[in-house]
Amino acid sequence: MVEHLKAETLHGLAGIAHGFFTRQGGVSAGIYASLNCGLGSADHRAAVAQNRARVAGELGIAPDRLVAPYQIHSANVVVAERPWRPGSDAPRADAVVTRREDLAVGVSTADCAPVLFAEPQARVVAAAHAGWRGALSGIIEATVAAMEGLGAERGHISAAIGPTISQGAYEVGDEFMDRFLAADAENARFFSTGPGDRPHFDLAGFLRARLKAAGIGALHDLGLCTYDDEARFFSYRRSTHRGEPDYGRQLSAVALR
């Protein structure tokens, strides 16, 4: 059975379907078991396509109506007005916005944060892939602005942060921290000292602050760690620490109905 998680801020909104899908309920095997939706992985393409079709079905749309960007860790946002071919033919961006009722917009992650948005009154939805680069360069603000461009009011926007790597598992270097402090000295609050006096970054906390500063109406952070929960989530960092050759990706998506 395909497993997907719901956010308090999005669940129950009229005409909105969404899900933060876990790695459970797919057809992939081995290190990709089982709902691997990562087109950039070395998994069998047919298995990934079938997994993505299952996700689309849970959202009530046809498989070819699920659109996601070719993610590049940027602040680029694309407006989806029609479906496109998945994979390398997709637009280079890290967020997708739409007001089309026959499309679902999604992003794939494996430690970075998926953020889903909905503005039910204007009938606008969005999905953003927020790793540290995109978060720092403004993917949240760019997504909200793109939704406004389609008629949304930011005070009516509900958003949710899905499973992402937690601060305890996110050890970084001094150069990493320096980038955030150079942008704003107040960003020091998103770093703590871990074992060996190495800084640890609170990605979810940073995103919560950016979303609140953007003036959206409602926000929910699922508060789940991709690194710690191997049974439910793929994790790039966990796979790297184990010396595994590749890793799967989970998909998060939202649609108008």
PENORMO-V142188 format. One record per residue. PSI is psi in whole degrees, 0 to 359 (none if undefined). Layout:
psi
PSI
PSI
This chain:
psi
132
127
130
149
147
150
141
323
341
331
129
353
133
128
16
128
139
166
137
98
141
194
8
136
16
196
356
158
172
222
348
1
129
332
60
119
16
105
339
359
171
14
161
128
321
323
317
318
319
321
316
327
323
320
313
317
322
333
357
26
165
151
324
2
6
116
141
150
165
104
135
14
54
186
22
136
139
142
124
118
349
159
157
166
134
163
220
345
351
156
141
107
175
12
149
134
143
160
15
130
350
16
148
138
137
170
153
145
161
46
319
164
130
134
123
144
148
137
93
332
317
350
57
134
161
155
134
142
114
88
183
322
311
320
316
325
355
29
326
309
321
324
314
318
320
324
319
324
339
10
359
153
126
329
347
359
131
140
159
137
124
190
132
168
136
165
323
334
356
72
136
174
170
326
322
308
322
327
318
322
328
326
323
120
335
344
352
333
348
9
141
164
128
198
138
17
27
140
147
136
137
86
314
319
320
317
321
317
318
319
318
320
333
348
27
165
325
147
137
131
119
335
33
139
123
325
318
332
81
329
333
337
144
153
120
315
319
317
321
316
331
354
24
150
342
183
155
174
141
157
142
136
160
147
155
142
none
